[in-house]
Amino acid sequence: MATICQIGCGMIGKVMALDISKRHDLHLSDLDKSALKEVKTLDPTIKTRCFDANNIDMLKSFLKPADIVLLAVPGHMGYKLLEIIIGFKKNIVDISFSPENILSLNKKAKDNNVTIIFDAGLAPGIPNFLLGKIDAKENVKSFKYFVGGLPKHPKPPYNYKAPFSPIDVVEEYTRPARIMKNGEIITKPALTDIEEKIYKSTGILEGFNTDGLRSILLTMKHIPNMVEKTLRFPGHAELISKELASGRIVPGDKSNLQRLFKIWKLKPNELEFTVLDIIIETDIQTHNYFLFDETNLKEKTSSMARTTGYTASATIDILDQNIFVEKGVFPPELVGSKSKVIDYLMNHLKLRGIILKKII
């Protein structure tokens, strides 16, 4: 048993906390008292503290007993907090998905003799882990994945509900998307290159460019072709593009975005699903992994919270059990190059009802 200090108790944070507390001594913090109270009611063993993580003295006090820190804050807060916590000499699992280059903190992490694993969620996350495993054994020629979390019963005009921070969703729609094409990094606007995908479990969806490759563009730059696409119901990307162009959606303007947040809010017990489709082509074969997960009504957990949260909680165990022991900053594709990591992750997810099927 390790002492885990988790910062962030949102939709995904709650699921992670309740899973981690079954095996570890969990200390949980957030600025939302009601969120902490809800988790405490479900598991009284969890130690909660309500404070602003930007308060360095309180943050340091909270993290003092930690063997591992789990950072689950909105993306705009992630990098700054990560840099501070490394200075506290703490091992960290980070799912804040900050826009900054986290690898730039590698020297600081090594100097402080700690291990940082970032982007340890659904996606980025699971596709990266798998790519690392396959790349360690085969010559990868192309890497592509599609991912989306969507309502089971979509309502126009957006046909969408946000299973994680809506601020981060809008950021995803506006951040330029970097892809690798014929060995060169190319930048395209998000929401472009719409591609129709049909899955038996979901019907027709549309995939479009977003900036999900992140660290892979640096760590796997020997792979000539790589792209990540976000999945939505047909027409969503076109509508968002029009509203961004017309000024109906103003990124960064909280008062403007309140309209979207209200429409996109996932209500309690509202059914949703998550789909992940990974295609990795090597010089000898094609690997196609597929994941489909739905709201768990019995546990009252969303599929996005489950798939993201349980990947992060598995990563906590991977550090705690010394399955991965290197010091520095690591994205999941480097961690996944160790075969025992993938074995642990897949089994951890399977035990929680999340099945990643290998199609071919």
Secondary structure as UniProt FT lines:
FT   STRAND          3..7
FT   HELIX           11..20
FT   TURN            21..23
FT   STRAND          25..30
FT   HELIX           33..42
FT   TURN            44..45
FT   STRAND          47..50
FT   TURN            53..54
FT   HELIX           56..63
FT   TURN            64..65
FT   STRAND          68..71
FT   HELIX           75..87
FT   TURN            88..89
FT   STRAND          91..94
FT   HELIX           102..105
FT   HELIX           106..111
FT   TURN            112..113
FT   STRAND          115..118
FT   TURN            122..124
FT   HELIX           126..135
FT   TURN            136..137
FT   STRAND          140..151
FT   TURN            156..159
FT   HELIX           166..174
FT   STRAND          177..181
FT   TURN            182..183
FT   STRAND          184..188
FT   TURN            190..191
FT   STRAND          195..199
FT   TURN            200..202
FT   STRAND          203..209
FT   TURN            214..215
FT   HELIX           216..219
FT   TURN            220..222
FT   STRAND          225..232
FT   TURN            234..235
FT   HELIX           236..246
FT   TURN            251..252
FT   HELIX           254..264
FT   TURN            268..269
FT   STRAND          272..282
FT   STRAND          286..294
FT   TURN            297..300
FT   HELIX           303..320
FT   TURN            321..322
FT   STRAND          328..330
FT   HELIX           332..335
FT   TURN            336..337
FT   HELIX           339..351
FT   TURN            352..353
FT   STRAND          356..358
//
